[in-house]
Amino acid sequence: MVKNVVLVVMSLFFLASCKNDKAKKAEKIVETAEIAYHSFGDEITDAEVLTKEQMAEKYKDLKVGDTINVKFASKINEVCKSKGCWMNLDLGNEAESFVKFKDYGFFMPLNADGREVIVNGKAFVTTTSVDELRHFAEDAGKSEEEIAEITDPKYTLSFEADGVLMKK
């Protein structure tokens, strides 16, 4: 009798496990590829990000004194070679956004040129003085001759980033 009870229980267990296997086979396995980032400054996400082209359009509507909060993705054209305290981001059509970091609270790696980033912060336009332009040229490692050639202020598409994600 005990043998029969054990045999019935084992049979029920075997049938139950077969049904679970069929249920598992019916499940779809969906994998999403996550992008890995290095994070600088405030913690931000890669959700709701404008393209560089969309950002270039936003800049067209800005006047000196205007500020918009925005997040966009682009490629780093150049990073400050002195400390990593600024970077130029590609906006397409030879336009760039000059990015500084909020309260100098963080810096980018000196070798980050060409890397893909997402920046979050405030976009605005300004006129950059000759003295500032020469300082930035010095930071970028430009020659004395190149620095001396800077004689006019420049209309600048500026950005103050509070957070940056850089693709690993």
N, C-alpha and C positions, 0 to 999 in steps of 0.2 A: 504494500500500500504506500509506504513512504517512497519507494522507488517510483511509483506512478505519479505521485504528487511532485517529486523533484523533476521528473521527465516533462510533466505538463508545464511547470513553472519555467523550465529552460526553453521549451518550445515557444511559450508566450514571449519570453525575453528575446529570442531569436527573431520572431516575427516583428516585434516592435522595432528592433534595431534595423531591420531591412526597410521598414517604412521610413525611418529617419534618413537612411542613405538616399532613398528616392527623393525625399524632400530637399536634401542638400544638393542633389544633382540639378533640381529644378531652379535653384537659386542662381541669380546672375551675379557674377563677381564684377564689380565696377571699380576700377582703380583710377585715381586722378593723379596726375603728375604735379607735385608741388615744387615750386621754385624756391630755392634756398637763397637767402639774402644775408648780408652783413647789415646791421642796423646801427645808425648813428643818431644821436640826439633823442628827441621824444619818440616813443614807440608809435609807429604808424602801420597801416596795412596796405596791401596792394589792391584793395577794392576801390571802385569808382575813381579810376585814374584816367585823366585826359591824355591824348597822344600829344606829341610835340607839335603836330600840325594844328590841332585844336587849341593848344596853348598860344601858338603864334597868332591865331585869329583873336583870341581874348586880348592879347597885347595891343592889337590894332585899335581896339575900342577904348583903351586907357589914355587918360590925360595926366599931366603932372599933378600930383595930389590925390589921384584915385588909387585905391588899394582893393584887391580882391583876394579872398582866401581860396586856395586851389591846390590840387594835387596833380602832378603830371609826370610822365615818363619820358626819358630822353637818354642820349649818350653824352658822356663827358668829353668835351673837346680839349679841355685843359684844366689842370688843378694848380693852385699856387705851389710853386716848388720850394718856397721858404718854409711854410708851416702846414699847408693844406687848408688855409683859412678862407679860400674862395674857390669857385670853379665856374667855368663857362659851359653851358649846356646847349647842344645843337637844337635849333628850332626849324631847320630846313631853310632852303633858299638863302644860304649864307648868313642867316640871322642867328643870334645867340642870346641866351639869357644869362646875365651875370648874377651868380648866386653867392650870397654870404650866409653865415650861420648865426641864428638868433643869439644875441649876447655873447658871441664868440664862445658858446657853450660846448662846441665840439668842432672837430676838424676832419677832413678827408685824408685818406692815405696819399702820399706824394706820388705814388705810381698808379693812380686810378684813371689816368687818361685812357679814353676809349671804352670804359666800362659803362654798362647800362645801369641807370638809377631811376628811382622814383623819389621826387621831392614833395614835401608838404609844407605849405606856409603861405606867405603873402607876396603877391605879384604887384609890381608898380613900375612906373617909368620915372626916370630922373635924368638930369644932366650931370655928367661926371666931369669934375674940374680937371684941368691940365695937371695940377699937382697930384691928384689922386691917380690919374691915368699913368703918370710917370712912376708913382709908387707901385702900382700893380704890375707895370712892365718890369720894374726892378725885381719884384717878387717872382715873376715868371722867368727870370734869368736872361732877360733881353740885354743886348750890348749897349754900351754908352751911346753909340751912334743911333741905335733904334730909339732909345729913350729920348735923346735930344730932338728927334724928328716929331715928337708929340708936341704940337703947338696949339691945338684947338680942343675945346671941351667936346664931349661926345654925348649924344642922346643915347641913353642906356635902358634896355629892357632888364629891369632888376628883379631880384627875388630874395626874400629873407626866409630861409628854410628853418623850421623848428624840428624836422625829422627827415631822415634820408634812409632809403633802402637801396643797397647796391648788390646786384646779382653776384653770387659767389663764382 
